[in-house]
Amino acid sequence: MDRISSNILTRFSAEYEIDNKSESKRFEWLTTFLALRRHYSKSVDLEPLVIGAGGDGGIDGVCIIVNNSLASDLDEAKELIDRSDSLEVTFVFVQAERTDGFDGSKIGDFAFGVRDFFSENPTLARGDDLKRVAAISDLLIAASDKLKRPNCFLYYWTTGKWSDDKNLVARRDAAIVDLQSLGIFKSVEFYCFGADELQTDYTRTKIALSRTFNFQSRVDLPTADGVDQAFLGFVPYAEFRKLIADEGGTEIESSVFFDNVRDWQEYNPVNNKIRETLESKDRANFVLMNNGVTIVAKDISAVSTRFTLTDYQIVNGCQTSNVLFDQDDVVDDSVHIPLRLIATKNEDVKDQIIEATNNQTQVKAEQYFARLSYSRKLEEFFQAQDDSVRLYFERRDGQYDRLDVPKTRVITTANLIRAYAATYLEEPHRTTRGYTGLRNRVGDDIFAEGHQLSPYFAAAYSLYALESRFRSGAIDRTYKPARYHLLLALRLAFSANKPDAPNSRSLARSAESYLAALSDPSQADILFARAKDAIDTATGGNLDRDFVRTVGITERILENFGRIRTTSGSIAVKATVAE
């Protein structure tokens, strides 16, 4: 491996705390991360995506993206299917080799492994990880009434240099034709990448997104405190497309919607109307009928009509942008998009713009939470903790991507919701299968004004501590289906009392004591041992996902720590376990 690639691997390994893994395994992690980032820009847990081991069919990484959400868990995939009218799916497969060249037989084996992955009667042996992701694929394909033909991407990554050798190109192209013959995919793309692409792609993850477009029809708007520049106008679709397409021009650049409080909502009635307009002979009237798009950038550089935006995001217009890109084949030069463009580095101003421009339709609860003042308090509370327990609450998707912080210590909003629900609401069975219901409780039972902050941090730290033990092998990965039940058992091992009111000072004190115990290695080891024993007792050693993620297992864990069921069906304290 060349020196630059080796340095990148070392830096990446430190960010994801995988220094203890072999170089070959760390290279699988790195290349899976880089391949995924070409299609998906949110923070993720990489471990379930890297599957290279015995029975992997020559595949080292598998990523399945469903409606711009990563599906690495069967229950999460089921929820995505249930709440979606249509399914837009992208499959990403990775083979990683540290060699300084490319091997035709490896190309063939990789492609055959991917083909076998989609077979109803696979011939290759499958390990547990490959079985897990194949089950997600099977579930999606079975939802044929909702599934649009998916895209499939293969990445064969080495540390060499691809030189378009005619024999290797022929093997690659034959693999593409073979996979297309399955009749499953809208498109199949096969990339053979080496050290140059590794270095370029990794560097790209550390720099702000920048795009240049022509903004001719515009007027300057008066600025205010915190606003550097502001413009209002309209642009032809060909220019607007430059802002929403990825560098290859084939997929939408999902990272520009990080701060948008509404995900792509597929073809709901409003979006159907947008599509109908674009498909009609009246598409030139689109500029008169659409509310337009609002973009906030940290920097705008203009030379005549050529504008360069740096570190920008579309804060309103996610639906419009997605419909336009999806209807690429019918949108012509007559379609213009109303555009409001604002330059500001002031986070408060940015929040005000987001809130003001996103109050028309329903938003995802945990996304809208990220705009509330409580989230800023929570973010600041996380930042104020000692370095020894420091975590980074990702109030906005991707806000720590370009910063030199351990990515394993970044806590997403969704994972904080799950950790808090398992730890203090005592509902671990709802963290996957019932997650939609948890999201709908944001603002009431979760992330409500007046809630103490320390229980959220303690819950987040317990999740970090658990995942660290999974990575190190201190707790076997077979316990992962029970991770949120483990969090409940962990807190009960510290104190079996029912948590006090979320706004009470007594709960804050208890959470602070719990955090102190978790941050003490000897005490944490004792608590984790007791939590693991409680899981073993509750499950009888059956860690199958369908068996573990149930209210029945939650009840058994509570009973194991002295909580008994009352006639009303609630859980009461029978005896408090000594702290």
N, C-alpha and C positions, 0 to 999 in steps of 0.2 A: 504494500500500500504506500502511495506517495506521501510525502511529509504533510502537505496541506490537507489531504483527505484524512490522514491520521489525526491531525490537530482538530479537525472538525468533529471527528468521532469522539475524541476525548472531551471536547467541550459539550457535545450533545449528551454524552454519558453522564457528565456531572449534572447537567440540567434535569435529567430524568432519574438520577440516583440509581444508575444501573452499572456502576463501576465494577461491581463484584461479578458481573456476567462475563462470559468469554468474549473475545473480540468478534468472533463470527456471529454470536447472538446479538451483540450490540450493533453490528452492521445491519442485521435484519431489522432491528428497531429503527435505526436511522433511515434506511431506505423506505421502510413502510411509512414512516412519518412524512418523508419528502414526497412520496407518491400520493399519499392522502391529501397533502396540502395543495396539490394541483387541482383538487376537486372540492375540498372542504376546509374551511378556515377557522373553525371553532376549536376551543381547547378540548382535548379528548384524553381518555385513559388508553394508552397504547397497548397495554399488556394483552387484552383479549383479541387484539388485531394481529399480533405476531404469533403464528402457529407453527413455525418451522420446528419439526421434531420427527420422531418416527411416525409413519403413517400420515404424512402430509401431502402426498401426491406430487412432490416436487415444488410445492407452494410454501413460501415462507411468511407471507402476509396476505390477509383478506380483509377488505373494507367494503361494507355494504351501506350505501347512502340512500335513504328513503325520504323523499320530500324535504331535502336539505337537513335531515337529521340522521345521525349515525346509529345504525342498528347493530349492536354487538350482543344483544340479549334477546332471547326468543319472546319473553314477555313484553319487552319494549317494542318489538316488531309487531306483536299482536295489537298493542294499543295504537300504534301508528296506523295499522290497517283499519281498525275499528272506527277511528275518528276521521278517516280520510275518504273523500269521495273518489279520488283517483290517486294512483301511485306512480311517482316518477323515481326510478331506481337506477343507480349507477353501481356497478361492480368494479372493484379495483383489486387486482392480484399482483403480488410481488414475488420475484425470485431474486435473492441476494447472494452474490458470490464475490469474495474479496480478491479474486484472481485479476491479473492485469490484461486479460483478453476475454474473448467471447467464444463460446463453444456451441457448434451447431446441434450436437446431441442434447445439450442443456435446453436449447430453444425448443426442440421437439418434445422433450420430457415435460417441460413446463406447460406447453400448450396442451399436451395430452392430459396432464393433471387437471387443467382447467376444464377441459371437455368432460372428463370423468366426474368433476365436481357437479356438473349439471345433469348427469345421467340418472335416469330413474333406477337403473341397475348398475351401480358403480362396480368396476372390476378391481380397482386399487384399494389397498388396505387404508382405513381411516382411523386416525387417532381421535381422542376425545374432543380436542379443539376443532379439528376439521369437521367432525360430526355436528358440533354445535353451530358453526356458521353455515354448514350445508342445510341444517334444519331451518334456519332463517330463510335461506334462499328458496327452499321447497315451499315454505309457507307463503312467501311472496308470489311465487309462480302459480301457486294454487288459487290465489286471489285474482284469477284471470279477468273477472268482470271489472276490476278496478285498475289492473296493471297495464300501464303503457309499456311498449317494447323498450326494455332497458338498454343502457349503454354499457359496454364492457371494455375495460382497459387493462392491459398486461404490461408490467414493467420488469424487464430483466436488467438488473443493475450490477455492474462490476466496478472495479477501479481502473479499468483500461480505457481505450478510446475506440469508439465505433467508427469504422472507416468504410462502411457500405460495401464490404466484401460480398461479391455476387452470390457466393454459395450461402452465406449467412442470411443475406437479404431474401434469397429464394426460400430458405427454411422458414424465416419469419412470415413471409407473405403467404406461404402454403398454410401456416398455422392460422392466419387470419381467415383465409377462405374456409378452412375446416370448421372453425368456430361459427362462422356466419351460416354454414350449412345446417346448423342446428335449428335455425328458424326462430330462435328466441330473441335475438338482439336487433335493436335498431342500427347499431354500429358496433364494430370491434376495432380497437386500435392497439397495436403492439409496439412498445418502445424499448429499444436497447440502449441503455444509458451507461456512461462511465464516469470517470473522475471529473470531467469538465461540468457535466450536468449536476453532479453531486455538489460541487462547490458553488455553482451558480444558484441552484435551488435553495441551498442552505442560506446563502447570503441574502437571498430574496426574502426569507422569513424574518430577517432582522432589520429590514429597511421599510420605510413607509411607502404605501401604494401611491403611485403618481401616474397621471394620464394627461395628455394634451388633446384639445379639441378646438374646433372653430366656433366661436360664439359671436356671431355678427349682429343678430337682431336682438339688441339689449338696450336697457337704460340703466344708468347708475342710480342707486337708491341712497337716500341719506343714511349716514351711519349714526350709531349711538354708542354709549359707553360699553366697552367690551367687544364691539364689532369693528373690524379693521376695514372690510370692504363688503359691499352688497350690490347685487345686480338682479334685474328682472328682465326676462325676455323669452324667446322661444328658439329652438334649434331643430333642424331636420333630423330625422331618425338616424341617418347615417353617421352624424356627428355624436348624437346621444349614445349610440351603440358603443362608441369608443370608451365610454365611461362605465358601462355595465358588462362588457365582455372580458373574458380572461385574456391573457397575452396571446394564446393560440387562436382566439376569436371563435372557438367552437362551443364554449360553455359560458354560462353567466358567472360573473365574478361575485361569489356569495359574500366575500369579505366586506364589500361596500355597503352591505345591509346590516352590519353588526349593531348599530345603534338604532335601527328601525324597530319600533315596538310591535310591529305586526309581521309575522312570518308570511311567506307566500301561502295564500289561502285557497289555492287551486281555482277551479272554475265554479265559484259560487255565483249567485245571481248578478252581483256587481261586475265581477270579472267576465262573466259571459257577455254582458252588455258591451264591455270594452272590446272583446273579441269580435262581436257582431259588427261593431262600428268599423273595425279594421278590415273586416272581410267584405264590407259593403262598398258600393260605388261612392258613398259619401265619406270615405275615409279622410278626405282632405279637410273635413270639418272637425277632425279629432282635436285640433288645437283649441277649438271653441267649446268643446264638450267635456274636456278632461280638466280636473283640478290642477294637474301638473305635478312636478317633482321638486322637492326641496333638497339641496345639497349643502352640507356644512363642511368646510375644509379648514385645516389649520393654516394653510398658506395658498394664496392665489398669485400666480405670476402671469401678467398679460403683456403681450407684445402685439399691438394692433388688435386684430380679432382672434389671435391665437392665445388661448388660456391654458395654463398648466396648473392642475390641481394636485396638491400634495397632502397626503394623510386626510383623505376626504371620505365622507359617508353620506349615503342617501338616507335621510332621516324621515322623509315622507315621500311615498311613491313606489313602495315595494311592489304593490299589486300591478300598477301601471307598467313598471319596468319588466316584470316577469311575463306579463301578457305580450308586451311588445316583442320581447326576445323569443318567446315561444311561437309567435306568429311571424317570424323572420321572413318566411317565404312569401308572405302576402303584403308585407309593409313596403311601400314604395316611397319615392322622393316627395310625394305630396303630403306625407304625414309629418307633422311638426309637434314638438312636445313643449308645453309651457314649462319654464325653468326658473326657479328662484335659487340664487347662488350666494352664499354667505361665508365670509372668512372670519373666524374667531378662534382664539386660543383659550377663551374663558369658558370653563366647564359649566358654570351657572347659566350663562347665556345660552349655551348649547342645550342644556336641560329645558330651559324655558321654550326654546324653539321646538324641541321635540314634543313637549307636552301640548303646545298650542296647535301644532300641525297634525296631531294624532288623536284627536278626540272625537272623530266621526264614527268609527266602527270599533267593534269589539277587539280587544288585544289579549294576547296570552298573559295570564296573570303574573308569572314570574318575570316576564319581560317588562310589563308595566311597573312592577315593583322597582325595577332598576331606575325608574325615574322619580321615585318618591324620596322625600327628604330622609326617611328612615334608612334607606340604603346608603346614603352618604355617611350617616352616623356609624353604620355598621362597618363600612369600608374604613373609616378613620379609626374605629376601635381595633380592627384587625391590625392596622398599621402601627398602632401604639404599643403592641405587645413586645415583650423582650425578644431579642434575636433567637434565643434558645427554643422558643415555641412559635416563631414568626410564621404566619400563614398570609396568603394574599387573596383577599376576597375579590373575585372578578365581577365587579358590579356591571361592567359592560363586557360582552364577549370580546376576547382577544386583547384586552387592554395591557396584558403583561407579555404578549408574544415577543416584542422586540426588546424587552428589558432583561437584564442579566440576573434572573431569579430562578431558583429551582422550580421547574414546572410541576413537580410532584406536590409542591406546597401551594399551588394555585387552586382555590376552591370555587367552582362554578356555582351560579345561583341554583341550578337544578340539584346539584349534589348537596348543597347546604340545606335545601328544603327536605331532601330525603334523610339526611343525617339528623336534623332537628326533629322530624316526625318520628323517626325510629327511637331517638334517645329520650325526648321529653314529652312527646305526645303518645309514646308507647304504641306506635302503629307501624312496625316494620313491614307488615304484610301489605301495606298500601304503597310502599316505595317504588314498586315496579308495576305490578298489575293494576294498582289503583292510583297511579301517579296523577292521572288527569284530575281525579277528585281532590288530591292534595293541592294541586295548582289552584283549583277553584277556591281554596280556603285562604289563599294569600290575602292579607289585609284584615283577616278575622282571627283565625287560630295561628297563623304564621305571618311573620313580618308585620305585625300590627304596631301602630304607634303606641308607645308606652311599654312595649315589651322590653325586658331587660336584655342587654346586649351579650353579657358573658355566657349565658346558656348556648347561644348560637356559636360562639367561638369554641366553647368546650365540646359541642357536638362535632364541629368541623375538625377539631384537633383529634378527637377520638377516631374519626374516619381516616385522617392522615396517618395516625399511629397504626391503625389496622392495615392499611394498604402498604405501609412500610414493612410490616411483618410478612405480608404476602410476598413482597418483592424479595426479601431476604431469605425466605423459606422458613422463618420461625413459626409461621402458621401455614399449613399445607394449602395449596390452591384449591383443593377439593372443597374447602369451606366457603369458597366465594359465593355460591348460590345463597348462602346464609349470612352474607356480610352485614346486612342491616339488622337481622336478628342478633348477630354478634354485638352490634353496637348497643342494642337494648340490654342484652345480658351484661355487657361491660359496665354500663352505668348502674345496673341493679347490683352488680358485684361490689360496687363502691357504696351504694345506699339503696336499699329496697323500698324506701318510702316513695309514695306517689308524689310526683313533683308538685311543688306549690304553684300558686297562680303565676302566670308568665310575667306579670308586671310587679311581682313582689320582690322586695329586697332579700328575703330569705332564699328565694330561688337563685338570685345572683350570688349570694355567699356560698351556697351549695355548689354551684357551677365553678366558682373560683377554686374551691377546695378540690373538686373533681379534676380540674385542669392541673393543679399542683401534683396530684397523685399520678396522673397520666404522664407528666413530664419528669417524674422521678423513675429512673429505669427499674429499680428493684420493686417499687410498688406497682408499676405498670405491668411487669411480668406476672406478678401475683394476680392482678385483676384480669389479665388476659387468660391466664390459666383457668381461673374460675369461670370466666365467660365461656371458654371453649368446653369445659366440663358441662356447663348448663346446656349448651347446644347438643352435645353428645347425649345427654340424658333426655332432652326434649324430643330429639329426632330418632333416638335409638340407633344412631349411626347412619341413618338414611338421609343423605345430603342431596338427594334428587331435587331439582328445582321445583317440580310440581308438588312435591311433598312438603318442602321446607317453607315456601312462600305462602303460608296460609295463616288465618287467624288462630287456628288450632295450635300451631307451634308457638305463636305469641302467647297464648294462654298458658301453655305448659311451662314456658320460660318464667312467666310471672309467678306461677304456682311454685316453681322450683325455688324461688326466692321469698317464699312466704306470703304471697298474695293469693287470696281465695276469692272465688266467684260468689257474689251476693245474689239474693233472689231477684234483684232488679236486672241482673246480667252484667253489672259493673264489677270492677276488680277492687277489692279492699285489702288493706294490710292485715296479715295475720301475725307476722313477727318481723321485726326489722333485723336484717343481717348486720352483724357488727362491722363497723368500718375499720 
